[in-house]
Protein backbone atom coordinates (compact mmCIF):
# COMPACT_ATOMS: atom_id res chain seq x y z
CA UNK A 1 0.00 0.00 0.00
CA UNK A 2 1.21 3.44 -0.86
CA UNK A 3 0.61 4.67 2.68
CA UNK A 4 3.41 2.37 3.73
CA UNK A 5 5.89 3.84 1.30
CA UNK A 6 8.88 5.51 2.93
CA UNK A 7 9.39 9.22 2.39
CA UNK A 8 12.25 10.96 0.67
CA UNK A 9 12.41 14.52 1.89
CA UNK A 10 13.85 17.39 -0.12
CA UNK A 11 15.76 20.31 1.36
CA UNK A 12 14.14 23.70 1.66
CA UNK A 13 13.44 25.28 -1.77
CA UNK A 14 14.64 22.17 -3.58
CA UNK A 15 11.09 21.29 -4.54
CA UNK A 16 10.87 24.12 -7.05
CA UNK A 17 12.04 22.22 -10.13
CA UNK A 18 9.77 19.30 -9.33
CA UNK A 19 6.85 21.69 -8.87
CA UNK A 20 7.61 23.14 -12.30
CA UNK A 21 7.17 19.70 -13.80
CA UNK A 22 10.63 18.15 -13.86
CA UNK A 23 10.81 14.57 -12.59
CA UNK A 24 14.41 14.21 -11.50
CA UNK A 25 15.71 14.68 -7.97
CA UNK A 26 19.46 15.18 -7.60
CA UNK A 27 21.22 13.73 -4.57
CA UNK A 28 22.33 17.14 -3.27
CA UNK A 29 18.68 18.22 -3.08
CA UNK A 30 17.74 15.58 -0.51
CA UNK A 31 17.51 16.34 3.20
CA UNK A 32 19.79 13.48 4.16
CA UNK A 33 19.48 14.25 7.85
CA UNK A 34 15.74 13.62 7.77
CA UNK A 35 15.88 10.84 5.15
CA UNK A 36 19.39 9.44 4.66
CA UNK A 37 19.82 8.22 1.10
CA UNK A 38 21.68 5.17 2.22
CA UNK A 39 18.62 3.97 4.07
CA UNK A 40 16.97 3.24 0.69
CA UNK A 41 17.45 0.32 -1.62
CA UNK A 42 18.14 0.86 -5.30
CA UNK A 43 14.78 0.90 -7.05
CA UNK A 44 12.69 1.36 -3.92
CA UNK A 45 9.41 3.22 -4.31
CA UNK A 46 8.97 6.31 -2.16
CA UNK A 47 6.83 9.32 -1.47
CA UNK A 48 8.82 12.39 -2.45
CA UNK A 49 8.03 15.25 -0.11
CA UNK A 50 8.90 18.92 0.27
CA UNK A 51 10.92 20.17 3.27
CA UNK A 52 7.68 20.86 5.14
CA UNK A 53 6.56 17.27 4.73
CA UNK A 54 4.00 17.98 2.02
CA UNK A 55 3.94 15.13 -0.51
CA UNK A 56 5.00 16.10 -4.04
CA UNK A 57 4.33 12.71 -5.56
CA UNK A 58 5.55 9.15 -5.72
CA UNK A 59 8.61 7.83 -7.45
CA UNK A 60 11.58 5.56 -7.10
CA UNK A 61 15.04 5.98 -5.62
CA UNK A 62 18.53 4.99 -6.47
CA UNK A 63 20.78 6.07 -3.60
CA UNK A 64 23.90 5.44 -5.68
CA UNK A 65 23.27 7.80 -8.58
CA UNK A 66 23.47 11.54 -9.10
CA UNK A 67 19.83 11.49 -10.17
CA UNK A 68 18.78 9.80 -6.96
CA UNK A 69 15.01 9.76 -7.49
CA UNK A 70 12.49 10.14 -10.28
CA UNK A 71 8.88 11.20 -9.93
CA UNK A 72 6.41 8.78 -11.47
CA UNK A 73 3.20 10.47 -10.45
CA UNK A 74 2.06 13.66 -8.77
CA UNK A 75 -0.33 11.52 -6.82
CA UNK A 76 1.30 10.07 -3.69
CA UNK A 77 -1.46 7.46 -3.65
CA UNK A 78 -0.30 5.61 -6.74
CA UNK A 79 2.13 2.73 -6.88
CA UNK A 80 4.32 1.42 -9.66
CA UNK A 81 2.57 -1.85 -10.35
CA UNK A 82 0.94 -3.75 -13.23
CA UNK A 83 -2.06 -1.45 -13.34
CA UNK A 84 0.09 1.68 -13.40
CA UNK A 85 2.44 0.32 -16.06
CA UNK A 86 -0.39 -0.92 -18.25
CA UNK A 87 -2.11 2.44 -18.18
CA UNK A 88 1.04 4.35 -19.10
CA UNK A 89 1.98 1.90 -21.86
CA UNK A 90 -1.51 2.10 -23.32
CA UNK A 91 -1.42 5.90 -23.23
CA UNK A 92 1.90 5.76 -25.09
CA UNK A 93 0.36 3.38 -27.61
CA UNK A 94 -2.60 5.75 -28.20
CA UNK A 95 -0.21 8.57 -29.05
CA UNK A 96 1.70 6.42 -31.55
CA UNK A 97 -1.47 5.18 -33.20
CA UNK A 98 -2.40 8.76 -33.97
CA UNK A 99 0.66 9.05 -36.20
CA UNK A 100 1.46 5.58 -37.46
CA UNK A 101 -0.77 3.03 -39.13
CA UNK A 102 1.80 0.25 -39.01
CA UNK A 103 3.19 -1.34 -35.84
CA UNK A 104 6.71 -0.01 -36.25
CA UNK A 105 7.63 2.69 -33.76
CA UNK A 106 9.15 3.54 -30.41
CA UNK A 107 6.27 2.56 -28.17
CA UNK A 108 7.69 4.02 -24.95
CA UNK A 109 10.21 6.85 -24.69
CA UNK A 110 11.19 6.98 -21.02
CA UNK A 111 10.52 10.17 -19.08
CA UNK A 112 8.46 11.62 -21.93
CA UNK A 113 5.92 8.83 -21.52
CA UNK A 114 5.99 8.96 -17.73
CA UNK A 115 8.11 5.81 -17.51
CA UNK A 116 11.61 6.94 -16.47
CA UNK A 117 14.28 4.56 -17.64
CA UNK A 118 12.07 2.50 -19.92
CA UNK A 119 12.35 2.37 -23.69
CA UNK A 120 10.31 -0.05 -25.77
CA UNK A 121 10.77 -0.28 -29.52
CA UNK A 122 8.12 -2.13 -31.43
CA UNK A 123 9.13 -4.04 -34.54
CA UNK A 124 5.77 -5.53 -35.45
CA UNK A 125 5.46 -8.65 -33.33
CA UNK A 126 8.87 -8.26 -31.75
CA UNK A 127 9.50 -5.88 -28.86
CA UNK A 128 12.89 -4.61 -27.78
CA UNK A 129 12.94 -3.37 -24.19
CA UNK A 130 15.71 -1.28 -22.68
CA UNK A 131 15.77 -0.47 -18.98
CA UNK A 132 18.15 2.13 -17.55
CA UNK A 133 16.86 2.75 -14.01
CA UNK A 134 16.96 0.49 -10.97
CA UNK A 135 13.30 1.33 -10.32
CA UNK A 136 12.18 -0.04 -13.69
CA UNK A 137 14.43 -3.06 -13.28
CA UNK A 138 12.41 -4.05 -10.22
CA UNK A 139 9.24 -4.30 -12.35
CA UNK A 140 10.94 -5.86 -15.37
CA UNK A 141 8.84 -9.03 -15.21
CA UNK A 142 5.63 -6.99 -14.99
CA UNK A 143 6.64 -5.09 -18.13
CA UNK A 144 7.21 -8.36 -20.00
CA UNK A 145 3.86 -9.65 -18.77
CA UNK A 146 2.01 -6.52 -19.91
CA UNK A 147 3.56 -6.58 -23.37
CA UNK A 148 2.62 -10.25 -23.58
CA UNK A 149 -0.97 -9.56 -22.50
CA UNK A 150 -1.47 -6.54 -24.75
CA UNK A 151 0.28 -7.65 -27.94
CA UNK A 152 0.82 -11.43 -27.80
CA UNK A 153 4.25 -10.86 -29.32
CA UNK A 154 6.40 -13.35 -31.13
CA UNK A 155 9.38 -12.32 -29.01
CA UNK A 156 10.50 -9.84 -26.37
CA UNK A 157 14.19 -9.01 -26.18
CA UNK A 158 15.80 -7.26 -23.23
CA UNK A 159 18.43 -5.01 -24.77
CA UNK A 160 19.99 -4.24 -21.44
CA UNK A 161 23.50 -3.82 -22.73
CA UNK A 162 23.80 -0.04 -22.62
CA UNK A 163 26.68 1.42 -20.61
CA UNK A 164 24.38 3.81 -18.72
CA UNK A 165 23.09 0.82 -16.73
CA UNK A 166 26.44 0.70 -14.97
CA UNK A 167 25.70 4.07 -13.36
CA UNK A 168 22.59 2.54 -11.79
CA UNK A 169 24.50 -0.53 -10.62
CA UNK A 170 22.68 -2.76 -13.10
CA UNK A 171 24.23 -5.67 -14.98
CA UNK A 172 24.72 -5.51 -18.75
CA UNK A 173 23.04 -8.26 -20.73
CA UNK A 174 20.98 -9.04 -23.80
CA UNK A 175 18.37 -11.77 -23.58
CA UNK A 176 15.29 -13.03 -25.38
CA UNK A 177 12.96 -13.19 -22.38
CA UNK A 178 9.83 -14.37 -24.17
CA UNK A 179 9.15 -16.35 -27.34
CA UNK A 180 11.61 -16.81 -30.13
CA UNK A 181 13.18 -14.34 -32.49
CA UNK A 182 12.20 -14.78 -36.14
CA UNK A 183 15.00 -15.62 -38.58
CA UNK A 184 14.49 -12.26 -40.20
CA UNK A 185 12.75 -9.22 -38.74
CA UNK A 186 11.50 -6.72 -41.28
CA UNK A 187 9.99 -3.33 -40.58
CA UNK A 188 8.64 -0.63 -42.86
CA UNK A 189 9.63 2.98 -42.53
CA UNK A 190 7.94 5.42 -44.87
CA UNK A 191 7.92 3.27 -48.05
CA UNK A 192 11.11 1.35 -47.40
CA UNK A 193 11.70 -2.05 -45.84
CA UNK A 194 14.50 -2.66 -43.39
CA UNK A 195 15.79 -5.85 -41.86
CA UNK A 196 16.52 -5.18 -38.20
CA UNK A 197 19.26 -6.99 -36.30
CA UNK A 198 17.78 -6.53 -32.82
CA UNK A 199 20.32 -8.96 -31.45
CA UNK A 200 23.78 -7.60 -32.05
CA UNK A 201 22.51 -4.28 -33.44
CA UNK A 202 23.16 -0.84 -31.97
CA UNK A 203 20.95 0.31 -29.10
CA UNK A 204 17.60 -1.45 -29.69
CA UNK A 205 18.58 -2.33 -33.27
CA UNK A 206 17.08 0.61 -35.16
CA UNK A 207 16.91 4.38 -34.93
CA UNK A 208 13.28 5.30 -35.47
CA UNK A 209 13.94 8.88 -34.39
CA UNK A 210 14.90 10.21 -37.86
CA UNK A 211 11.93 8.72 -39.68
CA UNK A 212 10.23 12.01 -40.61
CA UNK A 213 13.42 13.66 -41.83
CA UNK A 214 14.33 10.58 -43.88
CA UNK A 215 10.94 10.80 -45.52
CA UNK A 216 11.60 14.46 -46.27
CA UNK A 217 14.95 13.59 -47.84
CA UNK A 218 13.20 11.16 -50.17
CA UNK A 219 11.52 14.06 -51.97
CA UNK A 220 14.92 15.61 -52.85
CA UNK A 221 17.00 12.78 -54.28
CA UNK A 222 15.57 11.66 -57.59
CA UNK A 223 18.39 11.06 -60.08
CA UNK A 224 20.97 12.24 -57.53
CA UNK A 225 24.30 10.88 -56.30
CA UNK A 226 23.94 10.49 -52.54
CA UNK A 227 26.52 9.97 -49.79
CA UNK A 228 25.25 8.63 -46.44
CA UNK A 229 27.92 9.14 -43.77
CA UNK A 230 27.68 7.13 -40.52
CA UNK A 231 25.03 5.11 -42.33
CA UNK A 232 24.49 2.28 -39.83
CA UNK A 233 21.99 0.01 -41.72
CA UNK A 234 21.26 2.60 -44.41
CA UNK A 235 18.30 4.36 -42.81
CA UNK A 236 18.92 7.40 -45.01
CA UNK A 237 20.84 5.83 -47.87
CA UNK A 238 18.56 2.92 -48.68
CA UNK A 239 15.52 5.19 -48.33
CA UNK A 240 17.15 7.58 -50.83
CA UNK A 241 17.90 4.75 -53.26
CA UNK A 242 14.32 3.59 -52.92
CA UNK A 243 13.13 7.10 -53.73
CA UNK A 244 14.98 7.24 -57.03
CA UNK A 245 18.53 8.32 -56.20
CA UNK A 246 20.82 7.26 -59.01
CA UNK A 247 23.66 6.06 -56.82
CA UNK A 248 24.14 5.86 -53.06
CA UNK A 249 27.37 5.43 -51.13
CA UNK A 250 27.11 4.40 -47.46
CA UNK A 251 30.06 4.94 -45.13
CA UNK A 252 30.40 3.33 -41.71
CA UNK A 253 33.22 1.99 -39.57
CA UNK A 254 31.25 -1.16 -38.78
CA UNK A 255 31.26 -4.14 -41.10
CA UNK A 256 28.16 -5.44 -39.33
CA UNK A 257 26.33 -2.19 -40.19
CA UNK A 258 27.41 -2.27 -43.83
CA UNK A 259 26.33 -5.90 -44.18
CA UNK A 260 22.97 -4.59 -43.01
CA UNK A 261 23.04 -1.92 -45.74
CA UNK A 262 23.57 -4.64 -48.35
CA UNK A 263 20.70 -6.70 -46.91
CA UNK A 264 18.39 -3.69 -46.87
CA UNK A 265 19.33 -2.60 -50.37
CA UNK A 266 18.56 -6.10 -51.68
CA UNK A 267 15.30 -6.15 -49.72
CA UNK A 268 14.13 -3.08 -51.63
CA UNK A 269 15.50 -4.14 -55.02
CA UNK A 270 18.05 -1.34 -55.15
CA UNK A 271 21.24 -3.32 -54.53
CA UNK A 272 22.79 -2.25 -57.83
CA UNK A 273 22.65 1.41 -56.76
CA UNK A 274 24.39 0.89 -53.41
CA UNK A 275 28.10 1.13 -52.71
CA UNK A 276 29.48 0.69 -49.18
CA UNK A 277 32.81 1.89 -47.82
CA UNK A 278 34.06 0.72 -44.45
CA UNK A 279 36.29 3.00 -42.43
CA UNK A 280 36.60 6.04 -40.23
CA UNK A 281 34.27 8.61 -41.77
CA UNK A 282 36.81 11.43 -41.52
CA UNK A 283 39.43 9.37 -43.39
CA UNK A 284 36.98 7.96 -45.94
CA UNK A 285 35.64 11.41 -46.81
CA UNK A 286 39.14 12.81 -47.20
CA UNK A 287 40.03 9.87 -49.46
CA UNK A 288 36.91 10.45 -51.58
CA UNK A 289 37.94 14.06 -51.94
CA UNK A 290 41.50 13.16 -52.91
CA UNK A 291 39.95 10.87 -55.50
CA UNK A 292 37.94 13.78 -56.93
CA UNK A 293 34.54 12.28 -56.10
CA UNK A 294 31.50 14.54 -55.94
CA UNK A 295 27.94 14.04 -54.69
CA UNK A 296 24.67 15.92 -55.07
CA UNK A 297 23.48 15.13 -51.54
CA UNK A 298 25.53 14.30 -48.43
CA UNK A 299 23.91 13.18 -45.18
CA UNK A 300 26.01 13.48 -42.03
CA UNK A 301 24.23 11.73 -39.16
CA UNK A 302 26.96 10.75 -36.70
CA UNK A 303 26.79 9.09 -33.29
CA UNK A 304 26.55 11.59 -30.42
CA UNK A 305 29.88 13.44 -30.48
CA UNK A 306 28.89 15.17 -27.22
CA UNK A 307 27.70 12.75 -24.57
CA UNK A 308 28.42 14.98 -21.60
CA UNK A 309 28.42 18.74 -21.35
CA UNK A 310 32.12 18.85 -20.66
CA UNK A 311 32.77 17.32 -24.11
CA UNK A 312 31.08 20.25 -25.81
CA UNK A 313 34.14 22.01 -27.20
CA UNK A 314 35.76 18.92 -28.65
CA UNK A 315 32.46 17.51 -29.88
CA UNK A 316 31.20 20.66 -31.55
CA UNK A 317 34.53 20.98 -33.34
CA UNK A 318 34.04 17.41 -34.64
CA UNK A 319 30.60 18.38 -35.99
CA UNK A 320 32.17 21.40 -37.66
CA UNK A 321 34.97 19.38 -39.18
CA UNK A 322 32.92 16.50 -40.56
CA UNK A 323 30.38 18.87 -42.09
CA UNK A 324 33.19 20.86 -43.67
CA UNK A 325 34.64 17.78 -45.35
CA UNK A 326 31.13 16.79 -46.41
CA UNK A 327 30.58 20.20 -48.01
CA UNK A 328 33.81 19.88 -49.95
CA UNK A 329 32.41 16.72 -51.55
CA UNK A 330 29.28 18.45 -52.80
CA UNK A 331 28.61 19.43 -56.38
CA UNK A 332 27.76 23.09 -56.90
CA UNK A 333 24.33 23.78 -55.33
CA UNK A 334 24.32 20.40 -53.60
CA UNK A 335 22.42 19.51 -50.45
CA UNK A 336 23.99 18.93 -47.05
CA UNK A 337 21.87 17.19 -44.42
CA UNK A 338 23.56 17.85 -41.08
CA UNK A 339 22.11 15.92 -38.16
CA UNK A 340 22.94 15.65 -34.49
CA UNK A 341 21.58 13.39 -31.78
CA UNK A 342 23.57 15.10 -28.99
CA UNK A 343 21.22 16.91 -26.66
CA UNK A 344 24.05 19.33 -25.80
CA UNK A 345 24.53 20.26 -29.46
CA UNK A 346 21.55 22.53 -29.89
CA UNK A 347 20.04 23.47 -33.20
CA UNK A 348 21.77 26.84 -32.96
CA UNK A 349 25.10 25.19 -32.15
CA UNK A 350 24.77 22.97 -35.21
CA UNK A 351 23.77 25.90 -37.37
CA UNK A 352 26.82 27.80 -36.15
CA UNK A 353 29.09 24.81 -36.81
CA UNK A 354 27.87 24.49 -40.39
CA UNK A 355 28.02 28.23 -41.04
CA UNK A 356 31.54 28.38 -39.66
CA UNK A 357 32.61 25.44 -41.86
CA UNK A 358 31.00 27.11 -44.88
CA UNK A 359 32.86 30.37 -44.29
CA UNK A 360 36.10 28.49 -43.82
CA UNK A 361 35.89 26.97 -47.29
CA UNK A 362 34.14 29.93 -48.89
CA UNK A 363 30.68 28.48 -49.40
CA UNK A 364 27.25 30.00 -49.00
CA UNK A 365 24.68 27.92 -47.13
CA UNK A 366 20.92 28.31 -47.02
CA UNK A 367 18.97 26.44 -44.37
CA UNK A 368 15.80 25.47 -46.22
CA UNK A 369 14.30 22.66 -44.15
CA UNK A 370 14.51 21.41 -40.58
CA UNK A 371 13.80 17.98 -39.22
CA UNK A 372 13.14 16.78 -35.72
CA UNK A 373 12.64 13.59 -33.74
CA UNK A 374 9.39 11.91 -34.80
CA UNK A 375 6.12 11.70 -32.86
CA UNK A 376 7.18 8.42 -31.28
CA UNK A 377 9.88 10.40 -29.43
CA UNK A 378 7.72 13.00 -27.68
CA UNK A 379 9.40 15.80 -25.77
CA UNK A 380 8.72 16.53 -22.10
CA UNK A 381 8.81 20.35 -21.99
CA UNK A 382 10.14 20.38 -18.43
CA UNK A 383 12.95 17.96 -19.29
CA UNK A 384 15.13 19.52 -21.99
CA UNK A 385 17.15 16.30 -22.26
CA UNK A 386 14.21 14.58 -23.98
CA UNK A 387 14.75 16.83 -26.99
CA UNK A 388 17.84 15.64 -28.80
CA UNK A 389 17.45 15.18 -32.55
CA UNK A 390 17.87 17.98 -35.05
CA UNK A 391 18.32 17.72 -38.77
CA UNK A 392 19.25 20.72 -40.86
CA UNK A 393 18.93 20.71 -44.66
CA UNK A 394 21.20 23.18 -46.45
CA UNK A 395 21.69 24.17 -50.03
CA UNK A 396 25.43 24.72 -50.43
CA UNK A 397 26.58 27.12 -53.15
CA UNK A 398 29.74 28.96 -54.09
CA UNK A 399 30.01 32.05 -51.96
CA UNK A 400 27.82 34.95 -53.04
N1 LIG B 1 22.74 7.45 -39.50
C1 LIG B 1 22.33 6.26 -38.78
C2 LIG B 1 22.58 6.34 -37.31
C3 LIG B 1 24.00 6.58 -36.98
S1 LIG B 1 24.49 5.58 -35.65
C4 LIG B 1 20.86 5.99 -38.99
O1 LIG B 1 20.17 6.83 -39.58
O2 LIG B 1 20.36 4.95 -38.58
C5 LIG B 1 26.17 5.83 -35.71
C6 LIG B 1 26.89 4.97 -36.73
O3 LIG B 1 28.18 5.55 -36.90
C7 LIG B 1 27.11 3.54 -36.30
O4 LIG B 1 26.67 2.67 -37.31
C8 LIG B 1 28.62 3.42 -36.08
O5 LIG B 1 29.13 2.16 -36.51
C9 LIG B 1 29.15 4.51 -36.94
N2 LIG B 1 30.40 5.13 -36.55
C10 LIG B 1 30.79 5.54 -35.31
N3 LIG B 1 31.98 6.17 -35.38
C11 LIG B 1 32.34 6.18 -36.68
C12 LIG B 1 33.45 6.72 -37.40
N4 LIG B 1 34.43 7.38 -36.77
N5 LIG B 1 33.49 6.56 -38.73
C13 LIG B 1 32.50 5.91 -39.38
N6 LIG B 1 31.43 5.39 -38.76
C14 LIG B 1 31.35 5.53 -37.43
Boltz pocket constraint, residues with backbone or C-beta under 6 A from the ligand:
constraints:
  - pocket:
      binder: B
      contacts: [[A, 202], [A, 207], [A, 210], [A, 229], [A, 230], [A, 231], [A, 232], [A, 233], [A, 234], [A, 235], [A, 236], [A, 251], [A, 252], [A, 253], [A, 254], [A, 257], [A, 279], [A, 280], [A, 281], [A, 282], [A, 301], [A, 302], [A, 303]]
      max_distance: 6.0
